[in-house]
Amino acid sequence: MMQNPQILAALQERLDGLNGSPSGYMESLPKIVKRRVNALKNLQVKCAHIEAKFYEEVHELERKYAALYQPLFDKRSDIVKAAYEPTDEECEWKADEEEELTDEMKEKAKLEEEKKDEEKEDPKGIPEFWLTVFKNVDLLSDMLQEHDEPILKHLQDIKVKFSDPGEPMSFTLEFHFEPNDFFTNTVLTKTYKMRSEPDESDPFSFDGPEIMCCTGCAIEWTKGKNVTLKTIKKKQKHKGRGTVRTVTKTVPNDSFFNFFTPPEGEKYLDEDSEAVLAADFEIGHFIRERIVPRAVLYFTGEAIEDDDDDYDEEGEEADDEVRLFRATVDV
């Protein structure tokens, strides 16, 4: 019953309805009862602090299991960048559609595949692996521009690094690039610092770790290769003489690489800025939670449908936030 979408939707609607407006009953209570309610609220604050400890331990578990995943991710990276050639046994995979194929059809498909391979040059590793992943995911492809693609072809790996024990909660995304003509960095980073404790002034709003700020890194662009800037020409008319001259200006340009220079700290003051921060965190969180662990499934497209189901109801709002994030970063 609980797997029936209509029943779940109805239940969710009922649950959403619980968050209505106060009935006014609290105000009508005698002072002695209100006093006891205050005691309950103090208990609730203690619950919030216990919940914070829970999330701290979750972060510790994430760090622990990240170390267990990393050898597998390193091998994935080696295969992608042609540092390691997998064995026949490692490459064996039975696709769903192969289950219903006859032996004759399988042999014919195999011969056709071998013929195609003979006609092509032998590519190294898995070309354009991460670029394809980005292009397959709407949240990321919306940030990509045509001039970003030649650069992202050099992206060899994305890693997640968690803060060390005893340090404030944070995680860093590391984008590893092979040597290229665009910049001299081998690694570009984006760090998200989080807080996992109730706000003393509003402890009941605590709902798990929240992003406090994010910092990027300086990209050491090769001269003339900075895709985050563009040159435009404007005509200016002299007020007195009426003569017209053409001036050249350098202005910000739309680019995925603006991701590494987000607005910081004091710039987050209004609602739009809070939405920008939320969108930036959503992107970082998505890369950390979905893209890095399941990259091959985003490369093949198998993970896309699952994510569409998960994000369908809030997709429109999230898209608006991402567009706002891009617009603000690019200004």
N, C-alpha and C positions, 0 to 999 in steps of 0.2 A: 504493500500500500504506500509506504514512504518513498517508493521509487516512481510513483505516478506523478508526472509533472504538474497535472492540474490540481492534485491534492496538495502538493508542495507549494504551489503558487497561492492557493487559497489559504493555507496555513501561514505563509509568509505575510499575506495581506492582513490576516488577523493579528499577527505579531506586530506588524508595523502600526496597526491601529492602537496598540497599547501605549504608544508614545503620543498620547493626546495632550490636551491641556488640563491643568490641575482642576479638580472638582470643587475646590474651595473647602473641602471637609477639614483639612489641616487647620485652617484659620478658625474653625468653629470649635476646636478642641479646648478643653480646660487647660490651664497653665500646667498642672501637674502631669497631664498626658503629654503635652508638648515637651516637657522636661525629659520624659522617658524616650520620646522620639529622638531628642538630641543624643541620648545615650546610644541609640541605634546608629545614628549618623557617625558617632565616634568609632563604633565597631566597623562601620563601612570604610572609614579611613584606614583602619588597620588592615582590612581586607585588601585595599588598594596597594598597601606597602608589601603585603605578602605576594600579591600578583606581580609586583615589580621584581621581587626576588625570583619568581617563577620564570619571568622573561630573561633575567640574567643567567639563570641556569640553562635555558634554551640556547642562549648565545654561546655558552660554554660547550654545549653539545654540538652546536654547529661548527665550532672551531675544531672539536675533536674529530668529527666525521669528515670535515674538509680535508684533514690530513690523510684520511683513509681513501677519499676519492682522488686525491691529487695524483698518485701514480698512474691511475687510469686516464686522467685528463692529460697528463704529460705524454702518455703513449698516443693518445688521440692527436695531440699536437705534432708529435713526431711523424705520424702517418700523413697528416695534412700537409706538412712542409717537406715531405719526402726524406726525412731523416731515418725512417724505418719503413721497410717493405713488409707488410703482414704476410704470414704464411697462408698456404691454401686452406688449412684448417681454420685459421682465424677469419678467412674471407667467406667461409661457407655460410649461407643464409637461405633459408627456405621461405620464400615470399608466399603470401596467401594465395595469389593467383596460380602459383605453380602446383598447388595441391590437386587441382582438377585437370591438369594437362596430361595428355598421354605421353608415353615415352617417345613416340615418333614426333610429336609436336615439340617436346622439350629439345630433342636433338636438332630439329630444324631451327628453333629459336637460338640454340647455341651456335650453330654454324653461321647464322645471320649476324650474330653479335661478334663472332670472331672475324668475319669479313669486314664489319664496320671498324673494328679495332685495327685491322691491317691497313685500312685506307687512311687512318689518322696517324699523326705523329704521336709517339708515346709521351703523354704528359707526365709531369713529375707530381707525386703526391695527389692532392685533391685541389685543383685550381679554383680560385675564387670562393673558397669554402665559406669564410666569414662574411664576405660581401653578399653571397647568395642568402645566407641566414638573415642578414639585415633586410635585404630586399623582400624576403618572404613574410616579414613581420610588419604589419601596418604601423605599429607604435614606433618602429625604428625607420621604416622606409619613408615615413612622412618627413623625417629629418634629413634624408639624403638628397643631395643635389647631384646633377650629372657630373660636375667637376670633382665631387668627392669619390666617385667610383674608382678612378685610376689609383687613388691613394689607398683605398680600402682593399684593393687587390693585394697589397703588400702586408695586410694584417694576418699574422700567423697564429695568434692565440689571444684569448681573453681569460684572465685569472682573477679570482676573488681572494683577497687577503683580509682576514679578520684581525681586530685589535688584539694585542697580547693580553694575557691574564693580568688583572690589576689595573689595566688602563681603561679610560672611558670607552664606552661601547661605540664601535665604528666598524666600517668595512671599506675597503679600497678596491676599485676595479682597475686592473692593469691591462692595457691594450699593447700587446707585443708586436712590433713591426720588424720586418726584414729591412736591410739597408735599401734606401730608395732615394729618388731625386728630389723629394718634396721637403723633407726635414731631416735633421740629424739625430733626433731622439730615436732610441730603440724601444722605449716604453713611454706611453702616455698614461697618466693616472687621474682618477676621479675619486675623492674620498668623501664619504658620507658619515658625519658624526651624529650620534643619536643620544637621546636621553630616555632612560627607562626607570623613571621614578615619578611619583605624583607631584604635581605642582602644589606647593603649600597653599597658594591662594585659591586654588580650584581643584582639590584632590579628586572630586567625583568625576572629573572629565578624563581621568586616566583610562586609557584603553590600549595599553601596550606601548612598546618603544615608538618614539616619534623622532623624525628628522629635525635636527637643530640647525645644521648648516652643511654646506657642501663646498669643497674646494677642488679646483682643477689643477692644471699645471701649465707652465710656459712651453709653448711649442717653438722649437728653434727652426723656423722656416728657412728654406733655401731662398736666396734672393729671387724675387719674381714668381715664387711658387705659393705664396700665402693665399689660399682660397677663401679665407674668412674676410678678406678685404678686396675691394674692387675700385678701379679708377674711373671716374666719370668726368665729363667735360661740361661746363656750364658757361653760358654767355652772360656777361655783365655789362650794363650800360652806364657810362659815366654821367653823373647827374648834371654837371656843368657843360662839358663839351659835347655830350651826346654820342661820343664814340663808344664802340662796342669791342670788348675784348673777350677772349676765351680763356677760362681758368680751369685748371685740372685739380680735382679733389679726390682724396682717398676716403672711402666710406665703407661701413660694415657691409658684408655680403652674406647671404644665406649659405649655411654650410653645416654639415654634421659636426665639424670640428669646433664649432662654437660651444658644443657640449662641454669642452674642457675649460671654458672661461665663463662660468656662470656668475650672475650677480651675487654678491655676498652680503652678509650681516645686515648693516643698517639700511640697505636698500629695500629690505622686506618690511614694508610699513603698512601698505594698504591691502585691500582684499585681492586685487589683481596680483600683487606680489606674493601673497600667500598661495594663490592658485599656481603661480609659477613654481614656487618651492614644492608644492604638492606634485605637480607634473614632473619636475626634475627627479624627485624621489621615486615616483612611480616608474620612470624609465630606468633609473639605477637599480631599483628593487627588482624589476622585471628581468633585467640582464643577470642579476645575481641569482634570483630564484628559478628562472625558467631557461634563459638562453644558455648560460654556462653549463648547467648540469645536463641539458638535453639538446645540445647544439646540433647533433646529427639529425634529430627528428625535425628540427626547424629547417635544416638544409634540404631534407627530402620533402618537407611539407606535411609530414604525418602529424606533427604536433599542432598545426595551425587550427584544425577543426576543433580540437579540445579546448584551445584557448578562446575561440570564438564563442563556444558554449558558456565558458566561465564568465566572459566579460560582456555578454550581449546586452544585459539590462543597463549597465553603467557605461557602455562603450561611448555613447554620444557625448556624455559629460566629460569622460576622460579625453576624448579627442579634442574637445574644446580647450581643456587645460594644456594639452601638448602644443596645440597651435599657439596658445597664449605664451607658453614657455619659449617657443621658437621666436615669436615676435619680440619678446622682451630681451632675450639674449642677443638677437641680431641688431637691436637698436644701438 
